[in-house]
């Protein structure tokens, strides 16, 4: 018992210190310094949470900016795989190799669908390839600008106004060199809806 008492005391001390007090301290600091990020980067519209800036979601229809494709799959009750795009309860990629015939078919189908929706011309890579998580909330600035004229036409808005909206919401490279210019699709579509309502 003489040897167990110090060991148990240390377990209790470290459990309370590192398992309770330290996480509460970090969470308290995060709530004060970064409340938006600390609470899941949730985005509200008219007082109702509509999503997170960190998790992509599907937008269907010509009047919306399309997100990056999602290759997430789940399992049906009978055991076969089914597509579950943007399912935030999971994360993952297609795991298809660059030489995969299935990947080539998926990309070719996405290229055709993209050109049907947004007109002929070059197709940005992120418009036809899924991300590693299947939940990418952003699209490249090039992708958003490519979609802008078709979205403007569907919304009966001047194209220049929609392009200006895209450019205003774009996240630029840090220090001009780090990262890729991109746009958060949820924020962009909310701003688009407000612009159309005006």
C-alpha positions in Angstrom: 0.0 0.0 0.0 2.9 2.3 0.7 4.1 2.0 -2.9 0.6 2.2 -4.4 -0.4 5.4 -2.6 2.1 7.7 -4.4 1.3 6.0 -7.8 -2.4 6.5 -7.3 -1.9 10.1 -6.1 0.1 10.9 -9.3 -2.6 9.3 -11.5 -5.3 11.4 -9.8 -3.1 14.5 -9.9 -2.2 14.2 -13.6 -5.8 13.2 -14.6 -7.2 16.3 -12.9 -4.4 18.6 -14.2 -3.9 17.3 -17.7 -7.3 15.7 -18.3 -9.5 18.4 -16.9 -7.9 21.7 -15.9 -5.6 22.1 -18.9 -8.3 21.3 -21.5 -10.7 23.7 -19.7 -8.0 26.4 -19.7 -7.3 25.9 -23.5 -11.1 25.9 -24.3 -11.6 29.1 -22.2 -8.8 30.9 -24.0 -10.1 29.7 -27.4 -13.6 30.9 -26.5 -12.3 34.4 -25.6 -9.7 34.7 -28.4 -11.3 32.8 -31.3 -15.0 32.2 -30.6 -16.0 31.5 -34.2 -13.3 28.8 -34.7 -13.7 27.4 -31.2 -17.4 26.7 -31.8 -17.1 24.8 -35.1 -17.0 27.8 -37.5 -20.8 27.7 -37.8 -22.5 30.0 -40.3 -25.9 31.3 -39.5 -28.5 32.7 -41.9 -31.5 34.6 -40.5 -30.6 33.3 -37.0 -30.5 29.7 -38.1 -27.3 27.6 -38.4 -27.0 26.5 -42.1 -23.6 24.9 -42.0 -19.9 25.2 -41.1 -17.3 27.0 -43.0 -15.1 23.9 -42.6 -17.5 21.3 -44.1 -18.6 21.3 -47.8 -22.2 20.6 -48.7 -24.2 20.0 -51.9 -25.8 22.8 -53.8 -28.1 21.7 -56.6 -29.4 23.9 -59.4 -28.2 26.4 -61.9 -28.5 29.4 -59.5 -25.9 28.1 -57.1 -22.1 27.8 -57.2 -21.2 24.1 -57.3 -18.9 22.7 -54.7 -15.9 20.5 -55.2 -17.0 16.9 -56.0 -17.3 14.5 -53.1 -16.3 10.8 -53.4 -17.7 9.7 -50.1 -19.4 6.3 -50.0 -21.4 4.5 -47.3 -23.0 1.1 -47.0 -26.6 0.3 -47.8 -28.6 -2.0 -45.5 -28.0 -4.9 -48.0 -24.2 -4.4 -47.7 -23.4 -2.8 -51.1 -21.6 0.6 -51.3 -23.7 3.7 -52.1 -22.6 7.3 -52.7 -23.1 9.5 -49.7 -21.6 12.8 -50.9 -20.8 15.5 -48.3 -21.9 13.2 -45.4 -20.2 15.1 -42.5 -20.3 11.9 -40.3 -17.4 10.5 -42.3 -14.4 11.6 -44.3 -12.4 10.0 -47.1 -11.2 10.0 -50.6 -12.0 7.7 -53.6 -8.5 6.0 -53.2 -8.4 5.5 -57.0 -4.9 5.6 -58.4 -3.9 8.1 -61.1 -3.8 5.3 -63.6 -7.3 3.9 -62.6 -9.8 3.5 -65.5 -12.6 4.2 -63.0 -11.0 7.5 -62.1 -10.7 8.4 -65.7 -14.4 7.6 -66.3 -15.4 9.7 -63.2 -13.3 12.7 -64.3 -14.6 12.5 -67.9 -18.2 12.4 -66.7 -17.6 15.4 -64.4 -15.9 17.3 -67.2 -18.9 16.7 -69.5 -21.4 17.7 -66.7 -19.3 20.9 -65.9 -19.3 22.0 -69.5 -23.0 21.3 -69.8 -23.7 23.5 -66.8 -21.1 26.3 -67.3 -20.4 26.3 -71.0 -17.5 25.2 -73.2 -13.9 26.0 -72.3 -11.2 25.0 -69.9 -12.3 23.1 -66.7 -10.4 23.8 -63.4 -8.9 20.7 -61.8 -10.8 21.1 -58.5 -14.1 21.1 -60.4 -13.7 17.5 -61.6 -11.5 15.8 -58.9 -12.7 15.1 -55.3 -10.7 16.1 -52.3 -8.9 13.8 -49.9 -11.7 14.4 -47.3 -14.7 14.5 -49.5 -15.8 17.5 -47.5 -13.8 20.4 -49.0 -15.7 23.6 -48.3 -13.8 25.7 -50.8 -13.3 25.9 -54.6 -10.5 27.6 -56.4 -10.9 31.2 -57.5 -10.6 30.1 -61.1 -13.4 27.6 -60.6 -15.7 30.2 -59.0 -15.0 32.8 -61.7 -15.6 30.1 -64.4 -19.0 29.4 -62.9 -20.0 33.1 -62.3 -21.5 33.9 -65.8 -23.8 30.9 -65.7 -24.9 31.5 -62.1 -25.5 35.2 -62.9 -27.7 34.2 -65.9 -29.7 31.7 -63.8 -30.2 34.4 -61.2 -30.9 37.2 -63.7 -28.1 39.2 -62.3 -25.4 41.2 -64.2 -22.4 39.0 -64.6 -20.0 41.8 -63.5 -21.9 41.9 -60.2 -21.5 38.2 -59.5 -17.8 38.3 -60.6 -17.3 41.2 -58.2 -19.0 39.2 -55.4 -16.6 36.3 -56.1 -13.6 38.5 -56.0 -14.7 40.2 -52.8 -15.1 36.9 -50.9 -11.9 35.3 -52.3 -9.2 34.3 -49.9 -5.9 35.4 -51.3 -2.4 33.8 -50.8 -0.8 34.6 -47.5 2.1 37.0 -48.0 1.4 36.7 -51.8 3.0 33.3 -52.0 1.5 30.7 -49.6 -1.6 28.8 -50.6 -4.0 29.1 -53.5 -6.7 31.7 -54.0 -10.0 30.1 -53.1 -13.6 30.9 -52.2 -15.8 29.3 -49.5 -18.8 27.9 -51.4 -21.3 28.2 -48.5 -20.4 31.9 -47.8 -20.4 32.6 -51.5 -23.9 31.1 -52.0 -25.3 32.9 -49.0 -23.9 36.2 -50.3 -25.3 35.4 -53.7 -28.8 34.8 -52.2 -28.7 38.1 -50.5 -27.6 39.9 -53.7 -30.4 38.2 -55.6 -32.9 39.2 -53.0 -31.8 42.9 -53.3 
